[in-house]
């Protein structure tokens, strides 16, 4: 039996993972036609791996949560259907402190 395919980040990329956001149910409240829901452009993700050429602070923070610009997350589908999420290190906004 062959092992599953994996992907190690290179070229200043970080491998991240995140939980899918729960779908909000309808509340039954009437809203104006021109209402638009405020969308957060940032997302908290878990840092799984960092490329060797990333800054030391990222390689030392593997396993911790970081905040990134959500629209810059790249979704890569590997053979076998496994999804891997990557982001370039300069799209990290901050490292979550506990």
N, C-alpha and C positions, 0 to 999 in steps of 0.2 A: 504494500500500500504506500503511495507517495504522500509526502507531507503537503500540507496546504501552502499555497503561495503567500508570501509576505512581501512587504515593501519597506525598505530602509530609506529614510529621507536623505537627500544630498542637496548641494547647491543652496545652502542657507534656508532650507525648508524645515518646518516642524511638523511632526505627525501628531494629530490631536483627535480627541473623541468627545462627543457631547450627547446628552440625552435629548431625544426629540421633545419638543414642547407639546404640552397637552392642548388639545383642541378645546377652545372655549365654547360653552353651550350658549344658545340664544337665551337672553334674559327676558324678552318680551317687552323691553322698553323701546318706545318710539324715538327715533333720532331724526334730526333734520337731513334732507336729501344730500346736502353738501358736507356732511360729517365724514371725516376720515380718522381712523384709529391711528394714534401715535405709534410708530414702529421704532423699536430700539435698533440702532444700527450696530450695536456691540453684542457679543455673546461670551459667556463664560464657558470655557472648554478645559478638558484635562489634557495636559501635555504628556504624550506617550513616548516620544523620541525626538532627538534633535540631531541634525546633520553635524558632522565633525567640524565644518567650517562656521558653525553658528557661534555666537558669543558665549563665553563661559557661563554667564548667568542663566542661559537657557539649558545648557547641558547639565547644570547643577540642579535645575528645578524639575527634572523629569518626574512625573507622578503628581505634580501639583497643579492647581487650577490657575489659568491665565485668562485674561480678557483680550479678545481680538475683534477686529473689524469683520463682522459677520459676512458681508458680501464678498470678501476676499478668500473665503474657505474654498478650496478646490476638492471636489469629490472625484476620486479615481476608483473605477470598478476593475478589480483584478480578475484574471481567469478563475472561474468557479463562482463568480458573483459577489465575492467579498468586497465591501466598500472600505476605502481608506480615505481619511480626510487630512489634507495638507494645507499649510499656510506659510507664506514667506515671513521670516522673523521680523521684518520691519513693520508688519501689520499688527504686532502685539502692542496693546495699549498699556498693560500692566500685569504684574504678578500678584495674585491674591495672597495676602498675608493672613495667617491664622492667629 
